[in-house]
Amino acid sequence: MGPSAAPPGPVRPDAASARLVDDGSVSSPGSSRGLEVRWLGRVEYREAWILQKRLVEERAEGVVGDTLLLLEHPAVLTLGRHADDGHVRAGPAELAARGIEVVRVERGGEVTYHGPGQLVAYPIVDLAARGLLVRPLVRALEGALADTCRALGVEADRRDGHPGCWADPDGARPRKIGALGLRIERGISYHGVALNVTVDLADFGLIDPCGLPEVESTSIARELGRIAEPPSTASVAAAGERFAAAFLWRLVGVGPAS
């Protein structure tokens, strides 16, 4: 499998006619092609979940346009709607002692860990308005994850049959660096992707990532040899800026006017 096509030239926040506005968000003019990007910082999982569901309703009613939420969460485990909770390795006592909640949600996929140092991106996108099916949206998200990794100095890509983003996807030891799990309601996407930037990889020992015990998790910091780098919101924000530009470019690229 060859690498995903990347945006031509450097990926910048002003790519694809986006503009950086005073509140730190990135937007693109135009009704069907526009995208408002909101950086929220560190947000409790349930708070962000409620916000997503509200934005889905508002998008379906035409109150707001397409929106990309960028943030990080305190430590939390989430289960997809059909996920097997047997893939949570840690017991209730250990999770309670560490203040880590397990939340079952509507998205697809298995158990996922979120925590400090991990970029989380939630695209609230009206698929019909862009003439999109689910698969092209998934490919745009996976491609933007790979673009972000490359912009930060790490080679990564899709891996056939395994959603998300992987370092050395076709090699002898593929390592998962980004996760994906979506939900579509009323034709609007929510939930989304997560990219390990400076996250504490030891926390992935709490689960079987993707429901597969043999999966090895990695991060931008680890792939660059910075194994002692602590989780930081600043590193997540920097990755978020790259991801926003890459996703906007790819979203416009698969839209009806492309």
C-alpha positions in Angstrom: 0.0 0.0 0.0 1.5 3.4 -1.0 1.3 6.5 1.2 -1.8 8.6 1.3 -1.8 11.6 -1.0 -0.7 14.7 1.0 -1.7 18.3 0.5 0.7 20.1 -1.9 3.3 22.2 -0.3 3.5 23.1 3.5 0.3 22.5 5.5 -0.7 25.9 7.0 -3.7 27.1 9.0 -4.6 29.3 6.0 -4.7 26.4 3.5 -7.8 25.9 1.4 -8.9 29.5 1.9 -9.1 29.1 5.7 -8.5 32.2 7.9 -7.2 32.4 11.4 -9.5 34.6 13.5 -8.9 36.3 16.8 -10.4 33.6 19.1 -7.9 31.0 17.7 -10.4 29.2 15.5 -9.8 28.5 11.8 -12.7 29.0 9.4 -13.2 28.8 5.6 -15.6 31.0 3.8 -18.5 29.5 1.7 -21.7 27.8 2.6 -21.0 24.1 1.8 -17.2 24.2 1.9 -16.7 26.2 5.1 -15.4 24.8 8.3 -15.2 26.4 11.7 -12.4 25.0 13.9 -12.6 25.5 17.6 -9.8 24.8 20.0 -11.3 23.9 23.4 -8.2 23.0 25.4 -8.6 20.2 28.1 -12.3 19.3 28.5 -14.0 16.6 30.5 -15.3 13.8 28.3 -19.0 14.0 29.2 -18.9 17.8 28.7 -17.5 17.4 25.2 -20.0 14.6 24.5 -22.9 16.9 25.4 -21.5 19.7 23.2 -21.2 17.4 20.2 -24.8 16.2 20.5 -26.0 19.8 20.7 -24.0 20.8 17.7 -25.3 17.8 15.7 -28.9 19.0 16.4 -28.0 22.6 15.5 -26.2 21.5 12.3 -29.2 19.4 11.3 -31.5 22.4 11.8 -29.1 24.8 9.9 -28.3 26.9 12.9 -24.6 26.3 12.6 -22.2 25.2 9.9 -19.8 22.4 9.8 -17.5 22.5 12.8 -14.3 20.8 13.9 -13.7 20.6 17.7 -10.1 20.1 18.8 -9.3 19.3 22.4 -7.7 16.9 24.8 -9.4 15.0 27.6 -8.4 14.0 31.2 -7.9 10.3 31.4 -11.0 8.3 30.4 -11.9 5.1 28.7 -14.7 5.0 26.1 -16.4 2.0 24.6 -18.2 1.9 21.3 -21.8 0.9 21.2 -21.0 -2.8 20.5 -17.6 -2.9 22.1 -16.6 -5.8 24.4 -15.9 -4.5 27.9 -13.7 -7.5 28.4 -11.0 -5.5 26.6 -10.7 -3.2 29.6 -7.8 -4.9 31.4 -7.9 -2.7 34.5 -10.3 -3.7 37.2 -12.9 -1.3 38.7 -10.8 -0.7 41.9 -7.7 0.4 39.9 -9.8 2.7 37.7 -11.6 4.2 40.6 -8.4 4.8 42.5 -7.0 6.7 39.5 -10.3 8.6 38.8 -10.7 7.1 35.4 -14.3 6.6 34.2 -15.5 4.1 31.6 -18.1 5.6 29.3 -20.1 3.7 26.7 -21.1 5.9 23.7 -22.8 5.7 20.3 -19.7 5.5 18.1 -18.4 2.5 16.4 -15.2 0.7 17.4 -13.8 -0.9 20.5 -12.4 0.5 23.7 -10.3 3.6 23.4 -8.1 5.5 25.9 -8.1 9.3 26.0 -5.8 11.4 28.1 -3.5 14.4 28.4 -1.1 14.7 25.5 -3.5 13.2 23.0 -5.2 15.3 20.3 -8.9 14.6 19.9 -10.8 15.9 16.9 -14.6 15.8 16.6 -15.9 16.7 13.1 -19.5 17.9 13.1 -20.1 17.6 9.3 -23.3 17.5 7.2 -22.4 14.8 4.7 -25.3 15.5 2.3 -24.4 19.1 2.1 -20.9 18.1 0.8 -22.1 15.2 -1.3 -20.1 12.9 0.9 -20.6 9.2 1.8 -19.1 7.9 5.1 -16.1 6.2 3.5 -14.6 9.3 1.9 -15.1 11.2 5.3 -13.2 8.3 7.0 -10.4 8.5 4.4 -10.2 12.3 4.9 -9.8 11.9 8.6 -7.3 9.1 8.3 -5.4 11.1 5.7 -5.3 14.2 7.9 -3.9 12.1 10.8 -1.1 10.9 8.5 -0.5 14.4 7.2 -0.2 15.7 10.7 2.3 12.9 11.7 4.4 13.8 8.6 4.3 17.5 9.4 5.6 16.7 12.9 8.4 14.4 11.5 6.8 11.0 11.8 6.0 8.7 8.8 2.5 7.2 9.3 -0.4 6.1 7.1 -3.6 4.1 6.9 -3.5 0.3 7.3 -5.8 -1.8 5.3 -8.5 -3.5 7.5 -7.4 -1.5 10.6 -9.1 1.9 11.1 -7.0 4.8 12.2 -3.4 5.7 11.6 -0.3 3.6 12.0 3.5 4.0 12.1 5.2 1.5 9.8 1.7 0.2 8.7 3.2 -2.4 6.2 6.2 -3.3 8.3 6.9 -6.2 10.6 5.9 -4.1 13.7 3.0 -1.7 12.9 2.3 0.7 15.7 -1.0 2.5 16.3 -0.6 6.2 16.6 -4.2 7.4 15.8 -7.6 6.0 16.5 -10.9 6.5 14.7 -14.6 6.0 15.7 -17.5 7.8 14.1 -21.3 8.1 14.5 -23.7 9.5 11.9 -27.1 10.8 13.1 -29.5 12.8 10.9 -26.8 12.8 8.2 -24.3 14.6 10.6 -21.0 13.1 11.8 -19.7 13.2 15.3 -17.2 11.5 17.6 -14.0 11.3 15.4 -10.3 10.7 15.8 -7.5 10.8 18.4 -3.8 11.2 17.8 -1.1 10.3 20.3 1.2 13.3 20.6 2.9 13.3 24.0 0.4 11.0 25.8 1.7 8.7 28.5 1.8 5.4 26.6 1.8 3.3 29.8 -1.9 4.2 30.2 -2.7 2.1 27.1 -1.9 -0.9 29.3 -5.3 -0.4 30.8 -7.0 -1.7 27.7 -6.6 -3.9 24.6 -6.4 -1.1 22.0 -8.9 -1.7 19.1 -9.9 -4.8 21.1 -6.7 -6.5 20.0 -4.3 -7.5 22.8 -1.3 -7.6 20.4 -1.6 -4.0 19.2 1.3 -1.8 20.1 0.5 1.9 20.7 2.9 4.7 20.0 3.1 8.5 19.9 4.7 11.3 18.0 7.1 11.8 20.9 8.1 8.1 21.1 8.6 7.8 17.3 10.9 10.8 17.5 12.9 9.3 20.3 11.6 11.7 22.9 10.4 9.0 25.3 10.9 11.1 28.4 8.8 14.0 27.1 5.8 14.5 29.5 2.2 15.1 28.2 1.5 18.7 27.4 -1.5 20.7 26.2 0.9 22.9 24.2 2.0 19.9 22.1 -1.6 18.9 21.5 -2.5 22.5 20.4 0.4 22.5 17.9 -0.7 19.2 16.5 -4.3 20.4 16.3 -3.3 23.4 14.2 -1.6 21.0 11.7 -4.6 18.6 11.8 -7.1 21.4 11.2 -5.3 22.6 8.1 -4.8 19.1 6.7 -8.4 18.0 7.3 -9.8 21.2 5.8 -7.7 20.7 2.7 -8.9 17.1 2.4 -12.5 17.9 3.2 -12.6 20.5 0.4 -10.8 18.1 -1.8 -13.6 15.5 -1.5 -16.4 18.0 -1.5 -18.9 18.6 -4.4 -17.0 21.6 -5.8 -13.7 19.8 -6.1 
